[in-house]
Amino acid sequence: MKTPLRKLRVLILMTVIFVATGVTTSSSPAPQNLPDPACVSTCAGLLYQCLFNHEKNNDQACISVYHHCLAHCGKH
């Protein structure tokens, strides 16, 4: 029973991230230095992998990993 709930939670989180990204980018001017889309995609992959494989069920740790990864995307 945990696996379907976990997958549903990840699906909802992914949907929220994609919708929030679309809303914020359409309502505000484009930032000057956008991160590399390939880097952002890699960070998203790390997030989803962490959410699916994290044994302690600590989503905050996974989101922290994602934010740390995104911070490095803007530095290259």
Z-matrix of the N, CA and C atoms (Angstrom, degrees):
N
C 1 1.453
C 2 1.525 1 111.55
N 3 1.334 2 116.86 1 -29.19
C 4 1.456 3 119.17 2 -179.69
C 5 1.527 4 112.07 3 -67.32
N 6 1.321 5 117.09 4 -37.19
C 7 1.458 6 119.90 5 -176.15
C 8 1.527 7 112.18 6 -62.51
N 9 1.335 8 120.79 7 -47.91
C 10 1.468 9 119.44 8 178.21
C 11 1.534 10 112.00 9 -63.02
N 12 1.335 11 117.27 10 -37.10
C 13 1.458 12 119.72 11 178.18
C 14 1.517 13 111.41 12 -66.43
N 15 1.317 14 116.17 13 -40.11
C 16 1.464 15 120.30 14 178.98
C 17 1.528 16 110.33 15 -64.92
N 18 1.328 17 116.72 16 -43.33
C 19 1.467 18 120.39 17 178.91
C 20 1.516 19 110.84 18 -64.42
N 21 1.325 20 117.15 19 -39.51
C 22 1.455 21 120.81 20 178.26
C 23 1.526 22 110.13 21 -64.45
N 24 1.317 23 117.00 22 -41.91
C 25 1.462 24 120.96 23 178.98
C 26 1.529 25 110.89 24 -62.99
N 27 1.326 26 117.39 25 -41.77
C 28 1.464 27 121.13 26 178.94
C 29 1.521 28 109.90 27 -66.12
N 30 1.323 29 117.24 28 -41.99
C 31 1.459 30 120.87 29 178.83
C 32 1.525 31 110.62 30 -61.28
N 33 1.321 32 117.23 31 -42.68
C 34 1.464 33 121.00 32 178.34
C 35 1.521 34 110.22 33 -64.97
N 36 1.322 35 117.42 34 -42.69
C 37 1.461 36 121.15 35 178.66
C 38 1.525 37 111.27 36 -62.08
N 39 1.330 38 116.54 37 -43.20
C 40 1.473 39 120.34 38 178.05
C 41 1.528 40 110.27 39 -61.82
N 42 1.317 41 117.39 40 -43.13
C 43 1.459 42 121.21 41 -179.76
C 44 1.522 43 110.76 42 -62.79
N 45 1.320 44 116.89 43 -43.67
C 46 1.461 45 120.75 44 179.03
C 47 1.524 46 110.64 45 -62.45
N 48 1.320 47 117.16 46 -42.00
C 49 1.468 48 120.35 47 179.79
C 50 1.523 49 110.57 48 -63.13
N 51 1.332 50 117.42 49 -45.85
C 52 1.466 51 120.12 50 -178.71
C 53 1.523 52 111.55 51 -67.04
N 54 1.324 53 117.89 52 -41.62
C 55 1.464 54 120.60 53 179.50
C 56 1.526 55 110.22 54 -67.25
N 57 1.314 56 117.30 55 -44.11
C 58 1.461 57 120.58 56 -179.91
C 59 1.523 58 111.20 57 -63.11
N 60 1.309 59 116.95 58 -37.51
C 61 1.465 60 120.25 59 177.89
C 62 1.519 61 110.45 60 -64.61
N 63 1.319 62 117.48 61 -43.11
C 64 1.468 63 121.24 62 179.50
C 65 1.512 64 112.28 63 -65.78
N 66 1.321 65 117.41 64 -39.74
C 67 1.462 66 121.01 65 -178.76
C 68 1.515 67 110.68 66 -69.02
N 69 1.319 68 117.42 67 -44.93
C 70 1.456 69 119.29 68 -176.87
C 71 1.520 70 111.87 69 -70.23
N 72 1.316 71 118.27 70 -33.89
C 73 1.461 72 118.69 71 -179.09
C 74 1.521 73 111.74 72 -78.22
N 75 1.322 74 118.16 73 -27.51
C 76 1.458 75 119.11 74 -178.81
C 77 1.525 76 111.88 75 -81.72
N 78 1.326 77 118.59 76 -22.33
C 79 1.457 78 120.80 77 -176.04
C 80 1.530 79 113.13 78 -100.69
N 81 1.305 80 118.42 79 -1.41
C 82 1.449 81 120.65 80 -179.08
C 83 1.531 82 109.63 81 -132.79
N 84 1.337 83 116.38 82 157.06
C 85 1.466 84 118.22 83 177.19
C 86 1.523 85 111.25 84 -64.26
N 87 1.299 86 115.55 85 153.15
C 88 1.466 87 120.89 86 -178.06
C 89 1.522 88 110.31 87 -67.90
N 90 1.324 89 118.05 88 133.42
C 91 1.464 90 120.76 89 176.42
C 92 1.530 91 110.70 90 -65.61
N 93 1.305 92 115.54 91 155.77
C 94 1.456 93 120.32 92 -176.06
C 95 1.520 94 113.05 93 -72.74
N 96 1.316 95 118.14 94 -42.63
C 97 1.462 96 120.29 95 -177.01
C 98 1.531 97 109.60 96 -118.07
N 99 1.319 98 115.03 97 91.66
C 100 1.457 99 121.42 98 178.86
C 101 1.520 100 109.80 99 -77.41
N 102 1.325 101 117.54 100 142.55
C 103 1.466 102 119.46 101 175.97
C 104 1.525 103 110.56 102 -69.44
N 105 1.284 104 115.67 103 156.90
C 106 1.454 105 122.50 104 179.12
C 107 1.533 106 109.69 105 -62.12
N 108 1.345 107 118.63 106 125.33
C 109 1.464 108 120.75 107 -179.92
C 110 1.531 109 113.11 108 -57.50
N 111 1.317 110 117.75 109 -33.78
C 112 1.469 111 120.66 110 178.61
C 113 1.532 112 110.20 111 -65.84
N 114 1.331 113 116.66 112 -37.61
C 115 1.462 114 120.62 113 178.73
C 116 1.527 115 110.22 114 -67.96
N 117 1.323 116 116.94 115 -42.90
C 118 1.465 117 121.23 116 178.51
C 119 1.525 118 109.96 117 -62.41
N 120 1.327 119 116.30 118 -39.86
C 121 1.463 120 120.64 119 178.66
C 122 1.529 121 110.55 120 -64.01
N 123 1.322 122 116.44 121 -40.53
C 124 1.461 123 120.67 122 177.43
C 125 1.525 124 110.59 123 -62.62
N 126 1.326 125 116.45 124 -42.08
C 127 1.472 126 120.55 125 178.78
C 128 1.528 127 110.51 126 -64.17
N 129 1.324 128 117.34 127 -40.43
C 130 1.460 129 120.55 128 178.15
C 131 1.530 130 109.94 129 -63.15
N 132 1.321 131 116.80 130 -39.89
C 133 1.453 132 120.77 131 177.03
C 134 1.518 133 111.90 132 -61.40
N 135 1.337 134 116.18 133 -40.90
C 136 1.470 135 120.41 134 176.54
C 137 1.525 136 111.16 135 -63.30
N 138 1.337 137 116.00 136 -40.04
C 139 1.462 138 119.85 137 178.67
C 140 1.519 139 111.22 138 -62.14
N 141 1.326 140 116.85 139 -49.34
C 142 1.463 141 120.49 140 -177.37
C 143 1.531 142 110.82 141 -65.85
N 144 1.322 143 116.39 142 -38.54
C 145 1.460 144 120.12 143 178.19
C 146 1.530 145 109.84 144 -63.88
N 147 1.312 146 117.05 145 -42.49
C 148 1.464 147 121.17 146 179.13
C 149 1.524 148 110.66 147 -64.15
N 150 1.332 149 116.90 148 -43.86
C 151 1.466 150 120.05 149 -178.86
C 152 1.523 151 111.63 150 -64.07
N 153 1.315 152 117.52 151 -38.45
C 154 1.461 153 120.57 152 -179.17
C 155 1.528 154 112.19 153 -75.96
N 156 1.330 155 118.06 154 -32.26
C 157 1.456 156 120.84 155 -172.56
C 158 1.526 157 113.98 156 -104.27
N 159 1.300 158 118.08 157 -5.66
C 160 1.461 159 120.40 158 -175.50
C 161 1.516 160 109.19 159 -72.39
N 162 1.320 161 116.62 160 120.09
C 163 1.457 162 122.00 161 -175.06
C 164 1.526 163 112.87 162 -79.79
N 165 1.315 164 117.81 163 -27.92
C 166 1.463 165 120.20 164 -175.68
C 167 1.526 166 112.15 165 -83.86
N 168 1.311 167 117.31 166 -3.77
C 169 1.460 168 121.99 167 179.46
C 170 1.525 169 110.93 168 60.58
N 171 1.326 170 116.72 169 39.23
C 172 1.456 171 122.76 170 -178.38
C 173 1.524 172 108.79 171 -107.20
N 174 1.325 173 115.98 172 89.62
C 175 1.457 174 121.10 173 -178.06
C 176 1.528 175 112.30 174 -64.32
N 177 1.324 176 117.17 175 -30.86
C 178 1.463 177 120.64 176 -178.51
C 179 1.524 178 111.34 177 -62.06
N 180 1.326 179 117.36 178 -36.96
C 181 1.465 180 120.63 179 178.04
C 182 1.527 181 110.27 180 -64.79
N 183 1.325 182 116.87 181 -39.49
C 184 1.463 183 120.79 182 179.18
C 185 1.526 184 111.06 183 -66.57
N 186 1.317 185 116.48 184 -41.15
C 187 1.462 186 120.51 185 179.24
C 188 1.521 187 109.88 186 -66.35
N 189 1.318 188 117.07 187 -34.55
C 190 1.461 189 121.37 188 176.94
C 191 1.530 190 110.60 189 -64.03
N 192 1.324 191 116.43 190 -41.81
C 193 1.473 192 121.10 191 176.75
C 194 1.525 193 109.58 192 -61.46
N 195 1.330 194 116.71 193 -42.93
C 196 1.472 195 122.16 194 179.65
C 197 1.535 196 111.04 195 -61.60
N 198 1.321 197 116.98 196 -46.69
C 199 1.471 198 120.37 197 -179.90
C 200 1.525 199 111.18 198 -64.69
N 201 1.318 200 116.93 199 -39.88
C 202 1.466 201 120.85 200 178.13
C 203 1.534 202 110.11 201 -61.71
N 204 1.325 203 115.91 202 -43.35
C 205 1.461 204 120.76 203 178.79
C 206 1.533 205 110.53 204 -62.48
N 207 1.340 206 116.76 205 -45.61
C 208 1.465 207 120.59 206 179.97
C 209 1.523 208 111.58 207 -62.24
N 210 1.320 209 116.98 208 -35.32
C 211 1.462 210 119.84 209 178.39
C 212 1.520 211 111.08 210 -61.08
N 213 1.330 212 116.83 211 -34.79
C 214 1.462 213 120.22 212 178.31
C 215 1.518 214 112.17 213 -76.51
N 216 1.316 215 118.18 214 -22.72
C 217 1.472 216 120.96 215 178.68
C 218 1.527 217 111.31 216 -63.52
N 219 1.313 218 117.75 217 -35.53
C 220 1.449 219 120.97 218 -178.59
C 221 1.519 220 113.85 219 -79.05
N 222 1.320 221 117.76 220 -10.81
C 223 1.470 222 121.27 221 -175.60
C 224 1.524 223 113.05 222 -90.21
N 225 1.325 224 118.03 223 -9.54
C 226 1.476 225 119.78 224 -176.04
C 227 1.498 226 111.49 225 -93.01
